[in-house]
């Protein structure tokens, strides 16, 4: 497995998103998830991405079980502040007192002395980012956190955060069908020496070619509420995926592998974190790091999946407004 750098932190070129190892899209098998986390180490995929919001902390506990006895062979990232998933009135919480407590709880669930990369999961509009990152930097000085990150933030916010303490990674959705970050965020990361972590690099499963329609998603699947998986948007986007399938066949790879190879080709500081709780999907995704698409294929993908090509917003409109980017 190739290696890449997120600021001063070295990780596998393809990481493993752990959100779906606890209920989000479906009801995953914990034993299968643990087997996947252990297989990741064997494949050289050492970069694990979690959050205290995933499964209300159970996601971190699952990771602790899986890496027990091999903690030093993994790079564990976790996050705090995304409290909107709990259904409360507050969308995010970046208050210093809150984050200090959140970190202690994550450390306990992860059964570790330090979190390798700690993100603010959602920026709190009521707390200056300087105050949030200042308190996060105290955690670094205390040895509880090794590197800092920020998720779903605009360019100005990232710059302000980086001025307080070096930011190792920015994490925002990025894939063939979500290319908003190319205008400002990726150039800013290149300028400041910040790594970029691409979540949902497979378009929440759409770019794997395995999503055939809304009926294929279970009743509680979060994608049912996302505009790109509804009505005419879904039909348009499924047609785009057919194009991806055709080019993947020409490159002798799967659609998922081609989609990941495209993300990896954007810049040497970009690290995708496709999520799965299945070993065979992990192995498929990891193999994308060795794939080099032809110039012709890259050119066609650039045109087919030009910014704005996907139909529908990536989140419901109200959620996007609260992100503030």
N, C-alpha and C positions, 0 to 999 in steps of 0.2 A: 504494500500500500504506500502510495506517495504521501509526502508530508507537506503541510503548508503552515504559514505563520499568521496568527491573529495578533498583531502587535508583537509583543515579546513571547507570546505563547505558541508553542508548536503543537499541532494536532494532525490527525489523519485528514487527507484531502477530502474524503467523504465521511461525514459524521453519522450519528444515529439519533434521530428525533424520537423521544420516548413518550410523547404525549398520548399516543393511541395505545400504549400498553396498559392504561387504565381507561375506563369507559369514556368515549368521546364520539367516535363514529359507530362503534359496535361494542360488544361485550367480550373483550379479549380474554384468552386463557392465560392466567398468571404464570403457569408452568412453561407455556410456550414462550412467553415474553422473557422469562429468566433464561431459558435455553438460547434465545436470540442474543441477549446481552452477553452471555458467555461465549457464544460463537463469534461475536464481534471482536473480542480480544484475539481469537485465533486468526482472524482475517486481517488484523492490524487496524481495525476500526476502533480507535480508542476514545473518540470524542462523543460523549453522551450528553444529550440536552434534555433537561427536565425543568420543572417549576413547582413551587408550592401550590400553584393553582390547579395542577393536573391531578385529578382524583382527590382533591382536598388534602394533599400531602401523601396520599398512598403511592403515588408515582415515585417519590423519593424513597419511600420505604422499600418498594420493589427493587429499585436499583441497589440499595444497600444489601439486600439479600443476594442479589446476583453477583456483586463484585467482592463479596466477603472473601478475604484471604488474598485478593489480588488488587486491592484499592490503588496501589501505586502504579498499576499498569493501565489505568484509565484516567482520562481528563474529564472531570465532571463539571458541567455547567448547570446552574439552576437560577431561578428568578424569584423576585418578590414584587408585590405591589399591584398585581392584576386581581383585584378583589371583585370586579364586576361579575366574574363567573360564579360567585357565590350568591348572586341575586340580591345583594344589598343595595342601598341607595347610592353608595359611593362607587365610582367606576375604577379608580386607582388610588393608591396611597403611597406617597413618597416622603412622608414625615419621618424625620430622623429617629424618633422614639419607636415608631412602628417598624422601620426597617431593621433596627437593631434586634428587636424581638423576633422578627421574621427570620433573620439569619440564624439566631440561636435555635429556633425550632427546626430549620432546615438541616443544620449541622447534626442535631439529635436524630432526625429521621434518616439522614444519609449515613449515620454512624461514622462520621469522619471529623478530623480536627480542622480541616480547611476545605473550602469550596474553590476549585481551580478558577472558575469564571463565574462571577455573580452579576446578574443583570437587574436593572429596573425594568420590569416586564411591561408596564404601561406608565407613561409619564403622567405625573399628577399635576394638573393645571393650577391647582391651588397652592403648590409649594414650589418656590424657585428651584430650578434644577441644580443650581449651585449648592443649595442646602442639602438636597438629596445626595448628590455626588460627594459633597464634603463629608457627610456621615458615612457613606460607603468607603471613602478613603481611610477613615478611622479603622474600619474593619480590616483593611489591608495592613495597616500599621500594627494592628493587634495580632496578625497572623491567622485570622479566621477566614480571610478571602485572599486569593493570590492575584487575580486580575479582575477588572471591572468592565461591564458592558451595558449597553442601553438598547432597548427594543422599540420599534415603531416610533421613531423620533424624526423630526424634521432637521434639515441641515443646520439651521441657526441653533437649535437646542443641542445638537451633537457638538457643535463648535464650542458652545458655552460649557458643556459638561467636560470636554477634553481640556479646557483651560484650567479647570479645578484639579483634575487628576487624569492621568493618561488613560484613555479608553482603549481597551484591547480589541473590542468587537462591537459592531452594530449589527443587530439582528432584525431583519424586515423580510416580509414575504417577497420572493423573487423566483420567477420561473419564466418559461416561454410565454405564458399567458398573463404574467404580472410583472411588467417591466418599468414601472414608475421610477424605481430607484436609479435608473441609468442617467436621468437628467441632472440630478444634483448630488445624490448620496454617494454613489460609487466614485465620482471625481473627488468628492470631499475626503472619502476614506483614503484614496491614493495620495492626496495632498498631505494628510495628517499622519499617515502610517498606521491607520486603523484597519483591522480585518473586517470582512463582511461575512456574516453567517446568513445563508439563504434558507428560510424556513418555507415549508410547503413547496419545495422545488419541483414536485410532481403534480402541482395544481390540485392538491387534496385528493389525489388518486386519479383525477381525470386524465392526466397525461400518461398513465400506465396503459390506457386502452381497455381497462377492465370495467369501467363504469359505462353501462349501456343505457341507463335511463333511471328516472326517479324511483320507479318501482323496485329497482335492485337495491335501494337503500332502506335499511330497517326504519321502523317508525321513530325511534329516538335518535337517529343519525343527525348530527349537527349540520351536515351539508344540505339537508332538506330546507333549511332556513336561509341558505346563501343564494343570492340572485343568480349566480352562474349555473346553478343546478336546477333552475326552474323554467318551465314553459319554453318560449321561443329561444331564450338564451341558451338553454340546454341543447336544443336542436342545432343551433349555430355552432356551439362549441364542440359538439360531437363530430360535426363535419370537419372542423379543424384537426381533431385528433385522427381522423382517417388519413389526412395528409401526413401527419407524423408517423403513423403506422407504415405507410408506403415507403417513406425515407428510411425508417428503421430497418425494414426488410432489405433495402438496397445496401445498407451498411452492415448487414448480418448481425444485428443486435435487436434488443427489445425496444419498444417505444420509451419505456422508463429509462433505459440506459442512454438512449440518444438524448432525451431531455436533460438528464444529469450531466452528460458530457458537454452539452451546450452551456449549461450554467458554469461548469468548471472552466470553460474556455473564455469566459468573460474577463477574468483578471486573475493573477496568481494569488491574490489575497482573498478570493471568494471561496467559501466552504459551504456546500449544501448539506443539509441535515434531513434527508428523507426519513420519514417515520414508518416503522413497521414493528409488528410483534411476531413476525414469522421468519424463520431461518432462511427459507428459500428466497424470500424477497430481499432480505439483507444481503445474501450472497449475490443476487442479481444486481443490486444497487452498488455494492462495493466494486464489482467488476467494471463499472462505468469509469472508474478512475484511470483505467488503462486504455480507454477507447479514444481514438483520434478520428473524428469525422472528416470526410473530404471537404475541400473548399466549396465544391458545388453544393453539397448538402447544407453546409453552414449558410451559404448565400440564400438558398431556398427557404430555410427556416427563418432567417432574418426577415424575409419578405412576407412569408405566410403568417408568421406570428409577430408582425410589426406591433409596436406599442399601440394599444387600443384595439387590436384585432379580436380579442376575446369579448364576448357579449355579456354585459352585466357587471355590476360592481363586485369586488372581491369579498366584501362584507355588506350586510344590510346598511343602508344609508345612515341610520342613526348611530350605528357603531363607528362608522368611518368618521362622522363628525366629532365624536368623542376622542378619536385618536389625535385629531388636531394637526395632521400633516398633509 
